[in-house]
Amino acid sequence: MQTTTREILDRLIGFDTVSSNPNRALMDYVAGLLGAHGIAAQLIPDATGAKANLYASVGEGAGVMLSGHTDVVPVEGQAWTKAPFQLTEAEGRLYGRGTADMKGFCAAAIAAMIAASRRTLKTPLHLALSYDEEIGCMGVRSLVTMLEGAPVRPRFCIVGEPTGMQVATGHKGKVALRATCHGREGHSALAPLALNALHLAAEFVGALRAEQAEIAAQGHRDGDYDVPYTTVHVGKMSGGVQVNIVPNRATLDFEIRSLAEDDPSAIIARLQERAAAIVAGYPDFPEAAIVIERLWDYPGLGTSPGAEVVNFVKSLTGGNGTIKVAFGTEGGLFDARLGVPTVICGPGSMAQGHKPDEYVSLEQMARCEAMLGALLERLERRLLSSFAASATWRPWGSTM
């Protein structure tokens, strides 16, 4: 039976849980593994039953929740030299899709739960595993809803996205949007008599770039981020049928990643004004329109560097400072909807995520195991508010 982090990670990588695929086999494996150690796991399936979240606890009441997502990004079109869905060790690294983002942490968290079942904890440990994080933190929302109705919520949350085992206190919020541009079709030989929807879309891209330039020059700034201001980004544009037809419809998908000080609704309102100004330039085409719709969003995370959860997790890692991360996480939902103080801290680097030959180093995994080992000692011996104990280093592959 798999009980070490390494053994569990080997199994997790073997499940092809690209977001477009089911994750139920992986979750059934985790639930069965926990159950074999007397830990009851609650599965929260989606409408199809093919995907599920998982929530489990060792002990009762408020405690520390370890959170991770089980879906990964696709490997198609990438030049892998290792088998993406098979764990491979080489040169002090563990290769495979999801090793860094973020099955490495998930494996360590599962192993920590098994180790916790052998102890008498004064403060409980919780595990939350989700699906469809990579497509907008979509799957975890049903788990959050479940916790909203629970009599007791976790006191702290550690989201194990890759931070190089540094304690991250924040990330930007994100809104995904679609602009649908309506023009008038026509024969390309008479193109000036029609209204090309792709041209409208191109003008709107220019408006988005103008908004971005103004934000970068005049908007709020936060130097803790690699890009210290709110960003507006176009990711996809499509339209048209064939070259001799002037298209009457085009769409573009774009996003806003906002600092806590910036209101994305205000940015969207300004973009709607810019869109209206573009359309007003075509008075002879009453069908002209640029319609902006909000597809989905997740909140940012902005935990105070002096918060109790920050001091607590720093005491586990031995770290002194904090960082903020460029990518989004489910932590914003735990904080905004549940009021659970949250930090991000996990093994590896997002610089290796989403790439061919994704990897996490053995050194990073050992540091993660050390943090979770220190957490178990703390939960067993004293209240969360005591920060005196330091992390105890444990070798890779050990049972905690």
N, C-alpha and C positions, 0 to 999 in steps of 0.2 A: 504494500500500500504506500502510495506517495505521501511523504510527510515533510520532506525537505523542500526548500524553495526551488532548488535546482530540478528536482524530480517533477514538481508541480508545473514549473515553467515549461519543461519539455512537453508536457501534455497540453498546456494552454496554447503554445505555438502551433501544435499540430492541428488545432481547429481553425479552419478557414472562416473567420468571422468578419470578412469584409462587410461593410455596413449593408450592402445589398443582399447579403446572405443571412439565413437564420443563425441565431446563436444558441438555440435551445440545447443542442448537444453539449456545448461547453458548460452551460448553466446546470444541466442535469449531472454532469460529471462533478462540478463543484459541490452541488447540493448532496450528492451521494458521498463524496469524500468527507464533508463536514458531518453528515449524518453518522458515518462510521465512527466518528469520535464524539458522538452524543450531542452534536450541535444541530439544532433544528433550523433549517433554512426556509425562508418564505420566498417562493417564486411569484413574481408579479408579471403575468404574460401580457403580450399585446393582443389585439383583437383576433389575430390569426392563430395565436398559440405557438408560432414559429420562433418568436423572440420573447425574451423575458429579462426583467431585472431580478436581482437577488438581494435579500436582506437577512442577516443573521446576527445573533448576539450571543455572547458568553457573559452571563450575569444579567441582572435585571436593574432597570433604572437608567438615569442619564449617565453617559460615559463618553468615550472617545470613539468616533466613527472614522474608519478608514474607507476611502472612496476611490473607486477606479472604474474605468469603462473597458468593456471587453471587445468592442468592435475595432477594426483596423481599416486603413485605407487600401485601395487596390494596388496590385503589383503589375498589372498589364502595362506594357509599353516601357517598362523599366529593365535595365540591363543587370539583372541579378547574377552574381557568380556563385551564390550559395542557394540552396533550396529555401524559398521564403517561408514555407510552412513546416520546417523541420529545424529544431534547435541545433546549431553548429557552433562548437567552440574552436577558436583559433586566435593565437597571439593575445591572450588575455581578454578576449571579447566573446560575447555570446551573440550570434547572428540569428536573425529571423524576423519576419514581419510582426511588429508589435513588441519586440524586446524592450525598446525604449518607450514607445507610445502605445500602451503602457502596461503590457502584460507582465513585465518584470516586477513592477510594484504590486500588481494583483497577486502574483504568485507569492511574493513575500508576505502580503497581508493575509492570504489564506493560510500560509504556514504559521503565521503569528496567531491566528484564531485557533488552530489545532494545538499549538503550544499553550494557549490560554486555557483550553479545556482541561489541561492537566494541573492547573493552578487554582488557588482560591483567591479570586480577585475581589478586592474591596470596592473597586469601581469597574463597571462593565466595559467590554470592548465590543464594538459593532462593526459589521462589514457591509458595505453597499457596493454592489457591482451592477453596472448598467449597460444598455445597448444604445446604438445610434447616436453616440456623442459626436462622432466625426461629421455628422450631417446637421449639426446645429443643437447639440445637447437635447435631442428630442425624446429619447427613450426614458431618461431619468425622471421626466416630469410625473409619470404615474407613481414612481417611488416617492417623490416629494409629496404628492397628494396623499399617499398612504401615511406618511409621517406627519402631515398636517393634522390628521385625525387621530394620531396616536396619543395616549395619555401622557407619555414622556418622550421628549426629543433629546437627541445627543447634546451633550454640553459643548464639545469641541468636534471639529472635523478636520482631517488631514486628507487632502486630495493629492494622490501620488503621481501627478503628471511630472515629467522629467524636468528637474531644476538643478541637476548636479548636486542634489542633497542640500541645497541652500533653501532657506525659508523665504517663500515668496508671499507677499501680502496683498498683491493686487494684479488685476489685468483689466483691459478695456472691455466695455460692453459692445455687443454687435447687433446690428439690424440688417437683415437681408431684404432687398427690395427688387421690384421689377417695374420697369417703365415700358409700357406698350404704346407704340407710336402708330397712329392711323393716318394714312394718306389717301391718294386716289390712284387706282391702277390705270394702266394704259399701255399701248404699244410703244416699245422703246424707240421706234422711228419718230414718234411724236412725244418724246419724253418731256419736253418743256411744257406741254399742255396737261401733264399729270402732276401728281405730287408724290415724290418718292419717299416712302416711309423710312427707308434706310438713311436718306439724307436728314430727315428729322431726327433720327436716332443719333447720327453723327453730330448734329448741332447740340443735342442734349448731352452727349459725351463732353463736348466743349464746355457746356454749362457746369457739368460736374467737376471738370478740371479747374474752372474758374473758382468754384466754391472751395475746392481743396487749396488753391493758392491763397485765397483770403484767410482760410483757417490757419494755414501754416504761418502766414505773415502776422496775423492779428489775434488769433485765438489763444485759448489757454494752453499752457505748456506744463509738462511734468517730466523733469529731467531723469526720473528713474526708469523711463522707457527708452528703448533704442530709438523709436520714432516718438518724439516727445509731445506730439499733438494728435488730435483726432484726424482720422484718415477717411477718405472717400475713394473707393476703388471699383472699377468696372471689371467684371470677370468674364462676361459672356455677352455677345451680341449676335442676333440671328434674324433672318428675314429674306424674302424673295423666293421665287420658284425657279425661274431660269432667266438667262441674261437678256432676252428680248421682251421681257415683261417688266414694266415699272411696278415695284411691289407696293401694295396698299397697307401692309402691316409689317412691323418689325418690333422686336423686343430686345431689351438689354437688361441683364441682371447685374446689380451692383450692391455694394455694402457700405455701411458706416461703422467704423470701429471708434468708439467715443471714449474720451476721458470722462471721469466722474463729474467734472465741472461743466461739461457740455451736454446740453439736452438734445438728443437725436431728433425729437419731434420738432424742435425749432429749426434744425438743419433741413429736415424734410419739408417744412413749410416754405423755407427759402427756395428749395429746389422746385417746389410746385409753382412758385412765382416765376422762376426762371423758365420753366416749361411753358407757362401761360404766355410769357413774352415771346417765346419762339413761335408758338401757334398763332399769335396775333399778327405775325409777319406774313401770314398767308390768308388774307381776307377773302380771296376768291374761292377758297376751299372750305366750305362749312363743315365738312367731315373731318377736317384736320384736328388732331388731338394727341396729347401725350398724357397718359393715365399712369399714375404711380401707385403701386400697391405694396403694402408691407407683407412680406412672406412669413418671416419668423424672426425671433430675436432671443437673446439671452442677456441678462444683466451683467455688468462688470462687477469686479470684486475690489473692495477698498478697505481692507482691515487695517486698523491703526497699528503702526509699528510698536506702540506701547501696550497693545492689548494683551490680556492674560494668555490667550491661545498662542500668541507669538512668543512670549517669554517661555511658555511651557515647551513648545516644540524646539525652540533654540536650546533649551536645557537638555533635550534628548539628543540633539545633533552635535552639541558643543560649538555651534556657530555663534558669531557675534552680531553680524549685520543681517539685513534683509534685502530682497530684490523685488522687482516686479517683472512679470513675464509678458511677452508680446502676444501670445496665443490665448484664446479663451478656454475656460474650463466650466465644469458643472458647479464649481464652488460658489459662483455668483448666485445660483438658484438656491443653494442651501442657505446662504446668508440672507438673500432678499426675501424668500418665501417662508423659511423656517426660523430665521433669526438665530441660526447656529453659527457662532464665531468660527471662521474657516481660514486656513492657510493652505498653500500648495507646497509640497515637498516630496520629491521622489528621485529615483536613480536615473542617471543618463542625461542626455541633452536632446532638446528638440532639433538641434542641428543634424542629428542622425535620423530623426523621425521622417516618415513619408518619402524616404529615399530608398534606392536599391541597396542591398546589403546593410539594412538597418541593424544596429547593434547597441548593446549596453555592455559596459566593461565589468569584469569580475570585481574590480575595486569598488565601483559604484554600487553593485549589488551587496557587497560586504558591508558597506556603509549603511545601506538601507536596512539590512538585517540588524546591524548594531543599534540603529535608532528604534526599531520595533522591539528589540530585546530590552532596551532601556525603558520603553513604554510599558512593557509587561511588568517589569520590576516595580515601576512606579504605581501601576494600577493594583498590584498585589500588596504593596507595603504602605502606601500613604495616599492622602488626598491629592487631587489634581493640582491644587494651588501650591503644593510644595515643589520647589524647583531645584533642590539642593543636589539631587543625584545626577551623576554624569553618565553618558552612554558607555556601555560596556562592549568593547569590540569582540566580534565573534567571527570565526573563519567562514568563508563561503561554503555553503552546502551543509552547515551544521543545523541541527534541530534547535529551535530557540527555547 
